[in-house]
Amino acid sequence: MLAALTAVVMLLTSCSSTGGAAYSNEIQAVDSFADIAQPSIAVATEGGGRLAPNAVVEPGLPIVVTASRGALTNVRIPTASGRPLAGSLSEDGSTWTSTQPLGYSKRYSVQAEAVGVGGRSVVSQRFTTTSPESLTSAAILGEKTVGIAHTVGVRFADPIPDRKKAQAAITVSSDPQMRGAFYWISDSEVRWRPERFWTPGTKVSVAVNIYGVDLGDGLYGDENLSYDFTIGRAQEIVADDNTKTIVVKRDGKVIRTMPTSFGKDSTPTPRGIYMIGDRVEHIIMDSSTYGVPVESAAGYRTPVQWAVQMSYSGIYMHGAPWSMSAQGSSNVSNGCPNLSPTDAEWLVKNTLRGDPVTVKNTNADTLPGVDGLGDWNIPWPQWKNGNADT
């Protein structure tokens, strides 16, 4: 195509004149076309602008090399080991994207070549990566098979200054697809909650790609992590103070009814929707966990067998042989739904993390939505708007 266009330019200038001016115009036209057709190469970070010479970049951001008016024939970013940084080339050869994280406090050089109808272009560009003031780690809270109310929890080792940047580093995908949103329950723990309870059998994948990402005030993530889980059977639990019972339904059918004793008038059990957390055979119930000293008149430190966690603030459904005479008829506990040891053991062995528990008709306020396992008590319109700015 270039040869054909050049021939046309030569023919037109020959017809117009045989003098030196025409020859000069012909060369000028060809040079101008060559300049326009010459391939160009741009080096940038994913989602960011073109890199300036000796730019400083976040190690967690992929390097993107793009060719215009041509295709990339070689892209190389040498590493300290001597091996080039791994990357992938688009099918049309126009874009190369790094797939291997960069190191902290490193110097790199991008060497790229592109070829097109206008010739060949070569670029060599240097950049450095940031030196973090501090690093933080993250943990994902969950198990491989969970209940229909399970929410994705990411807990950081430090308070996060830039919550939006942290959220952007977390992706949640599911099959079938489910709409969801982020909400912070503390300055170091963020939750992703679906709009409604999951469908049994749903497959969910979570990626926390915080390595090399500036989470604010010089705090960077130290490594990425991932979590895959499946939604198990549809099991829901209703704890009703009117009947003093805990009823377990699986796939819509009642499979167990258990008498219970809720919190007494001075320590009533909060209403609302809870998510089941840990299930343990032994635990020490300690009043100091919610601000009542063990040594005080209302304090206690009691060994308990068979306990199912309902909140971060210490509410459990648990075995209480000392209150069996009251179970099903009156409320005598310090706030936890009491059960017989037999029923509590059954509950521990037949529940999943993320099973929903609805507590109703108690003489108490609703469990706060930021009390660890009370996510569903925050209305969806409020949840989807998020609180990353607060």
C-alpha positions as CSV (number, residue, x, y, z in Angstrom):
1,M,0.0,0.0,0.0
2,L,2.8,2.4,0.9
3,A,4.6,1.6,-2.5
4,A,1.4,2.3,-4.4
5,L,0.8,5.6,-2.7
6,T,4.4,6.7,-3.3
7,A,4.0,5.8,-7.0
8,V,0.9,8.0,-7.2
9,V,2.7,10.9,-5.6
10,M,5.6,10.5,-8.1
11,L,3.3,10.4,-11.1
12,L,1.4,13.5,-10.1
13,T,4.5,15.6,-9.5
14,S,6.1,14.4,-12.8
15,C,3.0,15.7,-14.8
16,S,3.0,19.1,-13.1
17,S,6.6,20.0,-13.8
18,T,10.1,18.7,-14.7
19,G,11.9,21.3,-12.7
20,G,13.8,21.1,-9.4
21,A,10.8,22.5,-7.4
22,A,8.7,19.5,-8.3
23,Y,11.3,17.1,-7.2
24,S,11.6,18.9,-3.9
25,N,7.8,18.7,-3.4
26,E,7.9,15.0,-4.2
27,I,10.4,14.2,-1.5
28,Q,8.6,16.4,1.0
29,A,5.3,14.6,0.3
30,V,6.9,11.1,0.8
31,D,8.6,12.2,4.0
32,S,5.4,13.5,5.4
33,F,3.5,10.3,4.6
34,A,6.3,8.2,6.3
35,D,6.0,10.3,9.4
36,I,2.3,9.8,9.5
37,A,2.5,6.0,8.9
38,Q,5.4,5.4,11.4
39,P,4.3,3.1,14.2
40,S,4.2,4.7,17.7
41,I,4.6,3.0,21.0
42,A,3.1,4.1,24.3
43,V,4.0,2.8,27.8
44,A,1.4,3.2,30.6
45,T,0.0,1.6,33.7
46,E,-3.3,-0.2,33.5
47,G,-6.1,2.4,34.1
48,G,-3.5,5.2,34.3
49,G,-1.9,7.7,31.9
50,R,1.2,7.4,29.8
51,L,4.3,7.1,31.8
52,A,6.7,10.1,31.9
53,P,10.4,9.4,31.7
54,N,11.7,7.9,35.0
55,A,8.2,7.7,36.4
56,V,7.4,6.1,39.8
57,V,4.7,3.5,39.6
58,E,2.8,1.2,42.0
59,P,4.1,-2.3,41.7
60,G,0.6,-3.7,41.7
61,L,-0.4,-1.9,38.5
62,P,0.2,-3.9,35.3
63,I,2.4,-2.2,32.7
64,V,0.7,-1.8,29.4
65,V,2.6,-1.2,26.1
66,T,0.5,-0.2,23.1
67,A,1.4,0.2,19.5
68,S,-0.5,2.5,17.1
69,R,-0.2,2.1,13.3
70,G,1.6,-1.2,13.7
71,A,2.0,-4.4,15.8
72,L,4.4,-5.1,18.6
73,T,7.1,-7.5,17.7
74,N,9.0,-7.5,20.9
75,V,8.4,-6.2,24.5
76,R,10.9,-6.9,27.2
77,I,11.2,-5.8,30.8
78,P,14.3,-7.4,32.4
79,T,14.1,-8.4,36.1
80,A,16.9,-8.8,38.7
81,S,17.0,-12.5,37.9
82,G,17.8,-11.8,34.2
83,R,14.5,-13.2,33.1
84,P,12.0,-10.9,31.4
85,L,8.8,-9.9,33.2
86,A,5.9,-12.2,32.1
87,G,3.2,-10.6,30.0
88,S,0.5,-11.3,27.4
89,L,0.1,-10.0,23.9
90,S,-3.3,-9.2,22.5
91,E,-4.5,-11.2,19.5
92,D,-4.0,-8.3,17.1
93,G,-0.5,-7.6,18.4
94,S,-1.3,-4.0,19.4
95,T,-1.2,-4.4,23.2
96,W,1.1,-6.1,25.7
97,T,0.2,-6.3,29.4
98,S,2.4,-7.5,32.2
99,T,1.0,-10.5,34.2
100,Q,3.8,-10.7,36.8
101,P,3.9,-8.3,39.7
102,L,6.7,-5.8,39.9
103,G,9.0,-5.6,42.9
104,Y,9.0,-2.9,45.5
105,S,11.8,-0.3,45.3
106,K,13.1,-1.5,41.9
107,R,14.3,0.1,38.7
108,Y,13.0,-1.2,35.4
109,S,13.4,-0.5,31.7
110,V,10.8,-1.2,29.1
111,Q,12.3,-2.2,25.7
112,A,9.6,-2.4,23.0
113,E,9.6,-2.7,19.2
114,A,6.7,-2.3,16.7
115,V,6.5,-2.7,12.9
116,G,4.0,-1.3,10.5
117,V,3.6,-0.1,6.9
118,G,5.5,3.0,7.9
119,G,8.5,1.2,9.1
120,R,9.9,0.1,12.5
121,S,9.9,1.9,15.9
122,V,11.8,1.2,19.0
123,V,11.3,2.6,22.5
124,S,13.3,2.2,25.7
125,Q,11.8,3.7,28.8
126,R,12.9,3.6,32.4
127,F,10.7,3.7,35.5
128,T,11.0,2.9,39.2
129,T,8.6,1.4,41.7
130,T,7.5,2.8,44.9
131,S,9.1,2.2,48.3
132,P,6.3,1.5,50.8
133,E,6.4,3.2,54.2
134,S,4.6,0.1,55.6
135,L,3.0,-3.1,54.5
136,T,-0.3,-4.7,55.5
137,S,-1.7,-8.2,55.1
138,A,-5.3,-9.3,54.6
139,A,-7.3,-12.4,55.5
140,I,-10.6,-13.6,53.9
141,L,-13.2,-14.9,56.3
142,G,-15.0,-18.0,55.2
143,E,-15.1,-21.8,54.5
144,K,-15.4,-23.9,51.3
145,T,-19.2,-24.5,51.7
146,V,-21.3,-21.8,53.3
147,G,-24.9,-20.9,54.0
148,I,-27.2,-18.7,51.9
149,A,-26.6,-15.6,54.0
150,H,-22.8,-15.7,53.8
151,T,-21.1,-12.4,53.1
152,V,-17.5,-12.0,51.9
153,G,-15.3,-10.5,54.6
154,V,-11.8,-9.1,54.1
155,R,-10.0,-8.2,57.3
156,F,-6.8,-6.2,57.0
157,A,-4.1,-6.2,59.6
158,D,-4.1,-2.4,59.8
159,P,-6.7,0.4,59.5
160,I,-7.1,1.3,55.8
161,P,-6.7,5.1,55.0
162,D,-8.0,4.8,51.4
163,R,-11.1,2.5,51.6
164,K,-12.0,3.1,47.9
165,K,-8.6,2.0,46.7
166,A,-8.9,-1.2,48.9
167,Q,-12.4,-1.9,47.5
168,A,-11.2,-1.5,43.9
169,A,-8.5,-4.2,44.6
170,I,-11.2,-6.8,45.6
171,T,-13.3,-8.6,43.0
172,V,-16.2,-10.9,43.6
173,S,-17.7,-13.0,40.8
174,S,-20.3,-15.7,40.9
175,D,-22.2,-18.3,38.8
176,P,-25.0,-17.5,38.6
177,Q,-24.2,-13.8,38.7
178,M,-25.3,-11.9,41.8
179,R,-25.4,-8.1,42.4
180,G,-23.6,-7.0,45.5
181,A,-21.8,-4.0,47.2
182,F,-19.1,-3.2,49.7
183,Y,-19.6,-1.9,53.3
184,W,-17.1,-1.3,56.0
185,I,-17.9,-2.7,59.4
186,S,-14.7,-1.3,60.9
187,D,-11.7,0.7,59.8
188,S,-9.9,-2.6,59.0
189,E,-12.7,-4.9,57.8
190,V,-14.8,-4.6,54.7
191,R,-17.7,-6.8,53.6
192,W,-19.2,-7.6,50.2
193,R,-22.8,-8.6,50.5
194,P,-25.2,-9.8,47.8
195,E,-28.5,-7.9,47.4
196,R,-30.4,-11.0,48.6
197,F,-29.6,-14.4,49.9
198,W,-27.6,-16.7,47.6
199,T,-29.2,-19.5,45.6
200,P,-28.0,-22.9,46.7
201,G,-25.2,-24.3,44.5
202,T,-23.9,-20.9,43.5
203,K,-20.1,-20.9,42.9
204,V,-18.3,-17.7,44.1
205,S,-14.7,-16.6,43.5
206,V,-13.0,-13.8,45.4
207,A,-9.7,-12.1,44.5
208,V,-7.9,-9.6,46.8
209,N,-5.2,-8.1,44.6
210,I,-3.6,-5.6,47.1
211,Y,0.0,-6.4,46.4
212,G,1.8,-3.2,45.2
213,V,-1.4,-1.1,45.7
214,D,-1.2,2.2,47.7
215,L,-4.0,1.8,50.3
216,G,-3.3,5.4,51.5
217,D,-0.7,7.2,53.6
218,G,2.1,5.0,52.2
219,L,0.5,1.7,53.3
220,Y,0.8,-1.0,50.7
221,G,-0.5,-4.6,50.5
222,D,2.1,-7.3,50.9
223,E,0.5,-10.1,48.9
224,N,-2.6,-11.1,47.0
225,L,-5.0,-13.8,48.0
226,S,-8.0,-15.6,46.7
227,Y,-11.0,-17.6,48.0
228,D,-13.5,-19.8,46.2
229,F,-16.6,-21.1,47.9
230,T,-19.9,-22.8,47.2
231,I,-23.3,-22.1,48.6
232,G,-24.7,-25.1,50.3
233,R,-28.3,-26.2,51.0
234,A,-30.9,-23.5,51.9
235,Q,-31.2,-23.6,55.7
236,E,-32.8,-20.9,57.8
237,I,-33.3,-20.7,61.6
238,V,-36.0,-18.7,63.4
239,A,-35.7,-18.0,67.1
240,D,-39.0,-16.7,68.4
241,D,-39.4,-15.2,71.9
242,N,-43.2,-15.6,71.7
243,T,-42.9,-19.4,71.5
244,K,-39.5,-19.7,73.2
245,T,-38.4,-22.0,70.4
246,I,-35.6,-22.2,67.8
247,V,-37.0,-23.7,64.6
248,V,-34.7,-25.0,61.8
249,K,-35.9,-25.2,58.3
250,R,-34.0,-26.9,55.4
251,D,-35.2,-26.4,51.9
252,G,-38.4,-25.0,53.3
253,K,-39.2,-27.9,55.6
254,V,-39.0,-27.9,59.4
255,I,-36.3,-30.4,60.5
256,R,-35.9,-29.6,64.2
257,T,-37.7,-27.5,66.9
258,M,-35.8,-26.8,70.1
259,P,-37.0,-25.0,73.3
260,T,-34.9,-22.1,74.3
261,S,-34.4,-19.4,76.9
262,F,-33.5,-15.9,75.6
263,G,-31.9,-13.0,77.5
264,K,-33.7,-11.8,80.7
265,D,-35.2,-8.3,80.8
266,S,-31.9,-6.7,81.9
267,T,-29.9,-8.4,79.1
268,P,-32.4,-9.1,76.3
269,T,-31.4,-10.9,73.1
270,P,-31.2,-8.4,70.2
271,R,-33.6,-8.9,67.4
272,G,-32.8,-9.1,63.7
273,I,-31.0,-11.3,61.2
274,Y,-27.8,-12.9,62.2
275,M,-25.3,-15.0,60.3
276,I,-23.8,-18.1,61.9
277,G,-20.0,-17.8,62.4
278,D,-17.9,-20.3,64.3
279,R,-19.2,-23.6,65.6
280,V,-17.2,-24.9,68.5
281,E,-17.4,-27.8,71.0
282,H,-15.9,-25.8,73.9
283,I,-15.8,-22.1,74.7
284,I,-15.5,-19.8,77.8
285,M,-18.3,-17.3,78.0
286,D,-16.8,-14.2,79.5
287,S,-18.8,-11.1,80.4
288,S,-15.8,-8.9,80.0
289,T,-16.1,-9.3,76.2
290,Y,-19.0,-6.9,76.3
291,G,-17.8,-4.6,79.0
292,V,-19.0,-6.3,82.3
293,P,-16.0,-7.1,84.5
294,V,-15.9,-10.7,85.6
295,E,-15.4,-9.6,89.2
296,S,-18.6,-7.5,89.2
297,A,-22.0,-8.7,90.5
298,A,-23.3,-9.2,87.0
299,G,-20.0,-10.7,85.7
300,Y,-19.3,-14.3,84.8
301,R,-16.7,-16.6,83.3
302,T,-18.4,-19.9,82.4
303,P,-17.2,-22.9,80.5
304,V,-19.7,-23.9,77.8
305,Q,-20.1,-26.9,75.6
306,W,-21.5,-26.8,72.0
307,A,-21.7,-23.2,70.9
308,V,-22.7,-21.5,67.6
309,Q,-21.5,-17.9,67.2
310,M,-24.1,-15.3,66.2
311,S,-22.2,-12.0,66.7
312,Y,-18.8,-10.5,67.3
313,S,-20.1,-9.1,70.6
314,G,-20.4,-12.6,72.2
315,I,-23.9,-13.8,71.4
316,Y,-24.0,-17.6,70.9
317,M,-26.7,-20.3,70.8
318,H,-25.1,-22.7,73.2
319,G,-25.7,-25.6,75.6
320,A,-26.9,-24.5,79.0
321,P,-27.8,-27.5,81.3
322,W,-28.3,-25.0,84.2
323,S,-31.3,-23.4,82.5
324,M,-33.1,-26.4,81.0
325,S,-36.1,-25.9,83.4
326,A,-36.6,-22.4,81.9
327,Q,-36.1,-23.4,78.3
328,G,-39.3,-23.1,76.4
329,S,-41.1,-21.1,79.1
330,S,-39.0,-18.1,80.4
331,N,-36.0,-16.0,79.7
332,V,-33.1,-16.2,82.2
333,S,-29.9,-15.9,80.1
334,N,-27.4,-13.1,79.9
335,G,-28.4,-12.6,76.2
336,C,-27.5,-15.8,74.5
337,P,-30.3,-18.3,73.4
338,N,-29.8,-21.2,75.8
339,L,-30.3,-24.8,74.6
340,S,-30.1,-28.3,76.0
341,P,-26.7,-29.9,75.5
342,T,-28.2,-32.4,73.0
343,D,-29.9,-29.6,70.9
344,A,-26.7,-27.5,71.0
345,E,-24.6,-30.4,69.8
346,W,-27.0,-31.1,67.0
347,L,-26.9,-27.4,66.0
348,V,-23.1,-27.3,66.0
349,K,-23.0,-30.4,63.7
350,N,-25.8,-29.3,61.4
351,T,-25.1,-25.7,60.6
352,L,-22.8,-23.9,58.2
353,R,-21.0,-20.6,58.4
354,G,-23.4,-18.1,56.8
355,D,-26.7,-19.8,57.7
356,P,-29.2,-17.0,58.6
357,V,-30.8,-16.8,62.0
358,T,-33.7,-14.5,62.5
359,V,-34.4,-13.5,66.1
360,K,-37.8,-12.0,66.6
361,N,-40.2,-10.7,69.3
362,T,-37.6,-10.1,71.9
363,N,-37.6,-7.0,74.2
364,A,-34.5,-5.5,72.6
365,D,-33.2,-3.4,69.8
366,T,-32.0,-4.8,66.5
367,L,-28.5,-6.2,66.4
368,P,-26.2,-3.5,64.8
369,G,-25.3,-4.1,61.2
370,V,-21.6,-3.6,62.0
371,D,-21.6,-6.2,64.9
372,G,-19.6,-8.7,62.8
373,L,-22.4,-11.0,61.8
374,G,-25.3,-8.6,61.5
375,D,-24.7,-7.4,57.9
376,W,-28.3,-8.1,56.8
377,N,-29.7,-5.7,59.4
378,I,-28.4,-2.8,57.2
379,P,-31.1,-2.0,54.6
380,W,-29.9,-2.7,51.0
381,P,-30.3,1.0,49.8
382,Q,-27.9,2.1,52.6
383,W,-25.6,-0.9,52.0
384,K,-25.3,-0.4,48.3
385,N,-24.4,3.3,48.8
386,G,-21.5,2.2,50.9
387,N,-19.5,4.0,53.5
388,A,-16.0,4.2,52.1
389,D,-16.0,8.0,52.5
390,T,-16.8,7.9,56.2
